[in-house]
Amino acid sequence: MNKTFYKKLFFTVVAWLAGGLIFFPILWMLLTSFKTEVEAVATPPSLFFRPTLENYVAVRQRADYFRFAGNSIVISVGSTILALAFGVPAAYAMAFFTSRRTKDTLLWMLSTKMLPPVGVLVPIYLLFRDLRLLDTKLGLIIVDAMANLPIVVWTLYAFFKEVPREILEAARMDGAALKDELYYLLLPLSLPGIASTSLLAIILAWNEAFWSLNLTGANAAPLTAFIASFSSPEGLFWAKLSAASSMAIAPILIFGWMSQRQLVRGLTFGAVK
């Protein structure tokens, strides 16, 4: 009894320490956003200070936060819908019409996530320039969707594999076509998995910075570019940069907390197999 209690206590303490270490940078950034620039760079750091909102006021005066936030919402949701449009049929085919090359294809798709984005920056930039997709929301929707497609296919594949084949076979015996099988059986049965995958894709697209900084300018810039705009040749203004970062991560952080149960289930579902 005592051994079990101390074992649970140990893992509870370890879990809280790990959570504290992960959350500490966010907490420090939030605290810094309420300091003056002098207090933000003070050595040693000042733990006790008089909070001020001047950094948030300065950020709002310098840039139109809601325009950047609107771009982030459009790009994140649009890229997720596009990724699902390609990912659902691909995962369906790999889950229920497997071949000798299915696992190799899945591994190859996942291996593309290991490619440094800078390695393909030049050809994608030239392609987008010729197609007039530079500094457009459509361009970022396409590139974010393609970047997240391997994760979308892998996650949906795990969910689809959990659906009993007998249900689909019974539908085929009743004369259901493939599209009926997909839209009227598989999608409703896998709705929690699709929701979890959508949440993950939205978060990944929201946090994407590399393509946002290299393929956009003033018109389609999302919140990642909004944060980068506070790095100037004069130097880094840590307090204002912290305020801008806090404003940028606040929507997706709240969204993630509200949907964490569905998100964790989507990441771990099918892992036992």
DRENZA-700818 format. One record per residue (C-alpha): residue number from 1; residue in three letters; x, y, z negated. Coordinates in steps of 0.25 Angstrom, whole numbers. Example, Ala and Ser with C-alpha at 12.3 -4.5 7.8 and 13.67 -1.06 7.14 Angstrom:
BEGIN
(1,"ALA",(49,-18,-31)) (2,"SER",(55,-4,-29)) 
This chain:
BEGIN
(1,"MET",(0,0,0)) (2,"ASN",(11,10,-4)) (3,"LYS",(20,6,8)) (4,"THR",(8,8,17)) (5,"PHE",(5,22,11)) (6,"TYR",(20,27,12)) (7,"LYS",(21,22,26)) (8,"LYS",(9,30,30)) (9,"LEU",(14,42,22)) (10,"PHE",(27,41,29)) (11,"PHE",(21,41,43)) (12,"THR",(12,52,39)) (13,"VAL",(23,61,35)) (14,"VAL",(31,57,47)) (15,"ALA",(19,61,56)) (16,"TRP",(17,74,49)) (17,"LEU",(32,78,50)) (18,"ALA",(32,74,65)) (19,"GLY",(19,83,67)) (20,"GLY",(26,94,59)) (21,"LEU",(38,94,68)) (22,"ILE",(30,94,81)) (23,"PHE",(21,105,76)) (24,"PHE",(32,114,70)) (25,"PRO",(36,120,83)) (26,"ILE",(22,124,86)) (27,"LEU",(20,130,72)) (28,"TRP",(33,137,72)) (29,"MET",(29,143,86)) (30,"LEU",(16,148,80)) (31,"LEU",(23,154,68)) (32,"THR",(33,161,77)) (33,"SER",(22,167,85)) (34,"PHE",(17,175,73)) (35,"LYS",(31,181,70)) (36,"THR",(38,193,75)) (37,"GLU",(49,191,85)) (38,"VAL",(59,194,74)) (39,"GLU",(53,184,65)) (40,"ALA",(52,174,76)) (41,"VAL",(68,174,78)) (42,"ALA",(72,176,64)) (43,"THR",(82,166,58)) (44,"PRO",(79,159,49)) (45,"PRO",(64,159,54)) (46,"SER",(54,166,45)) (47,"LEU",(44,157,40)) (48,"PHE",(36,168,33)) (49,"PHE",(32,180,41)) (50,"ARG",(20,189,44)) (51,"PRO",(12,184,56)) (52,"THR",(10,193,68)) (53,"LEU",(1,192,80)) (54,"GLU",(10,202,88)) (55,"ASN",(16,190,96)) (56,"TYR",(2,185,101)) (57,"VAL",(-2,200,104)) (58,"ALA",(11,201,112)) (59,"VAL",(9,188,120)) (60,"ARG",(-6,192,123)) (61,"GLN",(-1,206,128)) (62,"ARG",(10,200,137)) (63,"ALA",(3,189,144)) (64,"ASP",(-12,185,147)) (65,"TYR",(-12,172,138)) (66,"PHE",(-26,168,143)) (67,"ARG",(-22,168,158)) (68,"PHE",(-10,159,155)) (69,"ALA",(-20,150,146)) (70,"GLY",(-30,150,157)) (71,"ASN",(-19,145,167)) (72,"SER",(-15,134,157)) (73,"ILE",(-29,129,155)) (74,"VAL",(-32,129,170)) (75,"ILE",(-19,122,173)) (76,"SER",(-20,112,162)) (77,"VAL",(-34,108,165)) (78,"GLY",(-32,108,180)) (79,"SER",(-20,100,180)) (80,"THR",(-26,90,170)) (81,"ILE",(-38,88,180)) (82,"LEU",(-29,86,192)) (83,"ALA",(-21,76,184)) (84,"LEU",(-33,68,180)) (85,"ALA",(-38,69,194)) (86,"PHE",(-26,61,199)) (87,"GLY",(-23,54,186)) (88,"VAL",(-36,47,184)) (89,"PRO",(-37,39,197)) (90,"ALA",(-22,36,196)) (91,"ALA",(-23,30,182)) (92,"TYR",(-36,23,186)) (93,"ALA",(-29,16,198)) (94,"MET",(-17,12,189)) (95,"ALA",(-25,7,178)) (96,"PHE",(-35,-2,186)) (97,"PHE",(-28,-4,199)) (98,"THR",(-14,-8,194)) (99,"SER",(-3,-13,203)) (100,"ARG",(12,-17,201)) (101,"ARG",(16,-2,203)) (102,"THR",(6,4,193)) (103,"LYS",(16,4,181)) (104,"ASP",(27,9,190)) (105,"THR",(18,20,195)) (106,"LEU",(14,24,181)) (107,"LEU",(29,25,177)) (108,"TRP",(33,32,189)) (109,"MET",(22,43,186)) (110,"LEU",(26,44,172)) (111,"SER",(41,45,176)) (112,"THR",(38,58,184)) (113,"LYS",(35,65,170)) (114,"MET",(50,63,167)) (115,"LEU",(54,71,179)) (116,"PRO",(59,85,175)) (117,"PRO",(49,95,181)) (118,"VAL",(61,104,186)) (119,"GLY",(65,93,195)) (120,"VAL",(53,95,204)) (121,"LEU",(51,110,201)) (122,"VAL",(57,115,215)) (123,"PRO",(49,106,224)) (124,"ILE",(36,108,216)) (125,"TYR",(39,123,216)) (126,"LEU",(41,123,231)) (127,"LEU",(29,115,234)) (128,"PHE",(20,124,225)) (129,"ARG",(26,136,232)) (130,"ASP",(22,131,246)) (131,"LEU",(8,127,241)) (132,"ARG",(7,141,234)) (133,"LEU",(4,134,220)) (134,"LEU",(15,142,213)) (135,"ASP",(9,150,201)) (136,"THR",(-5,144,203)) (137,"LYS",(-13,136,193)) (138,"LEU",(-16,125,203)) (139,"GLY",(-1,123,205)) (140,"LEU",(1,121,190)) (141,"ILE",(-11,112,190)) (142,"ILE",(-5,103,200)) (143,"VAL",(9,102,194)) (144,"ASP",(4,100,180)) (145,"ALA",(-6,89,185)) (146,"MET",(5,81,192)) (147,"ALA",(14,83,180)) (148,"ASN",(4,77,171)) (149,"LEU",(-2,66,180)) (150,"PRO",(8,55,176)) (151,"ILE",(3,57,161)) (152,"VAL",(-12,58,165)) (153,"VAL",(-10,45,173)) (154,"TRP",(-3,37,162)) (155,"THR",(-13,42,152)) (156,"LEU",(-25,38,160)) (157,"TYR",(-19,25,164)) (158,"ALA",(-18,21,149)) (159,"PHE",(-33,25,147)) (160,"PHE",(-38,18,160)) (161,"LYS",(-30,5,156)) (162,"GLU",(-39,5,143)) (163,"VAL",(-52,4,151)) (164,"PRO",(-57,-11,152)) (165,"ARG",(-56,-16,166)) (166,"GLU",(-68,-24,164)) (167,"ILE",(-77,-11,164)) (168,"LEU",(-71,-7,177)) (169,"GLU",(-72,-21,183)) (170,"ALA",(-87,-21,179)) (171,"ALA",(-90,-8,186)) (172,"ARG",(-83,-14,199)) (173,"MET",(-92,-26,198)) (174,"ASP",(-104,-17,197)) (175,"GLY",(-99,-10,210)) (176,"ALA",(-93,2,204)) (177,"ALA",(-83,9,214)) (178,"LEU",(-69,14,210)) (179,"LYS",(-73,28,208)) (180,"ASP",(-85,24,200)) (181,"GLU",(-76,15,191)) (182,"LEU",(-67,27,189)) (183,"TYR",(-77,38,186)) (184,"TYR",(-88,31,179)) (185,"LEU",(-81,21,171)) (186,"LEU",(-66,23,169)) (187,"LEU",(-66,38,167)) (188,"PRO",(-77,38,157)) (189,"LEU",(-70,27,149)) (190,"SER",(-57,34,150)) (191,"LEU",(-62,48,146)) (192,"PRO",(-54,49,133)) (193,"GLY",(-42,45,141)) (194,"ILE",(-44,55,152)) (195,"ALA",(-47,66,141)) (196,"SER",(-34,63,134)) (197,"THR",(-26,63,147)) (198,"SER",(-33,76,150)) (199,"LEU",(-29,82,137)) (200,"LEU",(-14,78,139)) (201,"ALA",(-14,83,153)) (202,"ILE",(-19,97,149)) (203,"ILE",(-9,98,137)) (204,"LEU",(3,94,147)) (205,"ALA",(-2,104,157)) (206,"TRP",(-4,115,147)) (207,"ASN",(11,113,142)) (208,"GLU",(17,112,155)) (209,"ALA",(28,123,157)) (210,"PHE",(38,119,167)) (211,"TRP",(28,120,179)) (212,"SER",(21,132,174)) (213,"LEU",(33,140,173)) (214,"ASN",(39,136,186)) (215,"LEU",(26,136,195)) (216,"THR",(19,148,190)) (217,"GLY",(21,163,188)) (218,"ALA",(10,173,184)) (219,"ASN",(-3,167,189)) (220,"ALA",(-4,153,184)) (221,"ALA",(5,153,172)) (222,"PRO",(0,145,161)) (223,"LEU",(3,146,146)) (224,"THR",(17,139,147)) (225,"ALA",(21,151,156)) (226,"PHE",(15,161,146)) (227,"ILE",(24,156,136)) (228,"ALA",(36,156,145)) (229,"SER",(33,171,148)) (230,"PHE",(38,175,134)) (231,"SER",(52,171,137)) (232,"SER",(58,184,143)) (233,"PRO",(72,188,147)) (234,"GLU",(73,196,134)) (235,"GLY",(72,183,126)) (236,"LEU",(62,175,119)) (237,"PHE",(52,182,110)) (238,"TRP",(49,170,101)) (239,"ALA",(37,176,93)) (240,"LYS",(30,179,106)) (241,"LEU",(34,166,113)) (242,"SER",(28,159,101)) (243,"ALA",(15,166,102)) (244,"ALA",(14,164,117)) (245,"SER",(17,149,114)) (246,"SER",(7,148,103)) (247,"MET",(-4,154,112)) (248,"ALA",(0,144,124)) (249,"ILE",(0,131,115)) (250,"ALA",(-12,135,107)) (251,"PRO",(-23,131,117)) (252,"ILE",(-17,117,120)) (253,"LEU",(-13,115,106)) (254,"ILE",(-27,116,101)) (255,"PHE",(-32,108,113)) (256,"GLY",(-22,97,109)) (257,"TRP",(-26,97,95)) (258,"MET",(-41,96,98)) (259,"SER",(-38,84,108)) (260,"GLN",(-27,77,101)) (261,"ARG",(-35,64,98)) (262,"GLN",(-38,62,113)) (263,"LEU",(-24,66,117)) (264,"VAL",(-18,56,108)) (265,"ARG",(-27,45,112)) (266,"GLY",(-24,48,127)) (267,"LEU",(-9,47,124)) (268,"THR",(-10,34,116)) (269,"PHE",(-22,27,123)) (270,"GLY",(-17,14,129)) (271,"ALA",(-3,15,122)) (272,"VAL",(-6,1,115)) (273,"LYS",(-6,-6,128)) 
